[in-house]
Amino acid sequence: MGKLQRRINIFEETMAHMTYVQIEAAAQEGTLVLFPVGVVEEHGPHLPLAVDVYGAYLQSREVKSELEKKGIKSLIAPPFYWGINVATGSFGGSFSCREETMISVLLDAMSSLRNWGFDRVFFINHHMDSGHMKALNQAIQKARKEIGMGAYLVIDQFFAKGLALKADEPHLVIYQSLFPSGPPSPYLNIHAEGHETSFMWHYLPELVNQEVWKTLKPTDLSLDHFRFWVRGGTEARKVTPQGYFGDPTTASPERGREEMETYGRRAAGVIEAFLQGRYSPPKDPGI
Ligand SMILES: [Zn+2]
C-alpha cells in the first residue's frame, strides 16, 4: 500500500462519517439533505478523472456551511459518481452507465433516505452532459411521484436554459448564473478549462499537473463545435483531441477559491429563499 496522503476525503462532513444515531436524530429534526452528483470522466491531460466528483462535493460543503450561517441544518449524502458520459465517452477513464442504472441507483438512494424519515433532498450536480442531466431529472421526478420525496435540482440559470429545462418546473431551484466565469474570454469555456483547473489547483494542488498545464493552449471552439461535441463518439474526440474544451490558461488557485465560495453563497441563498416560500426563477436570462 502506498503512503497515505493528507488529501481531501470525499466522505468528510458527509453522512458516511456519521453514526446511525446521528442520522436518525437528524431525520427527526427535519434536516434537509444535499446530494452531490458527479462522474468519473477524463479532464484533459492536466487534471484527474475525479474533478466533477470533487466539484460536487466541495460545492455541497460550501452550501452546507452557508446554510448553517442562516440557521438551516443540512446533511451531505455520500457523493454519487456513476453517472453518464456521452461527450467524452470515447476517452479512457470516462466511466458511463446506462440511463436506467443511474435512475435506479439515485431512486433507491432517495428511497433509503425517505425510509429513515428525510423528506427533502437538494441535488448539487457538477456534470452537465445532456444524457446525464436527463437521467438525473427523471430520477428526481420519479422520486417526487413514486415515493413522495421533496426532491429538487439546484441548477445554474445558464445550464437550465442550455438544457431547455422549463424554469417553472416544481423540482427546479435555479440560481442566477455564475457563467461565464473568470476573466473575459473570447473562447467558449466548457470542460477542464479555467474554472475547473482553478478549483482543483486551490483545493487539491497535488492533483494538477502544472508542467503539462503550462503547455496547454485555448481550444478556440464555438457553440457549433459544442453542439457537435455533445453527441460524443470518436468524432467528438477529434473536436477536443486533448480532452479539454475552452481555455485552461486563465486558471489560478485564488480564482478557484473565489468561484467555489461564490457558488456556495449563491446556491445557499436560493435554497433559503425556496424554503421560505419566496423563491421564483431568475427572470433575466442574462446570457
Ligand atoms: Zn468537469
Boltz pocket constraint, residues with backbone or C-beta under 6 A from the ligand:
constraints:
  - pocket:
      binder: B
      contacts: [[A, 43], [A, 51], [A, 52], [A, 126], [A, 127], [A, 190], [A, 191], [A, 192], [A, 196]]
      max_distance: 6.0
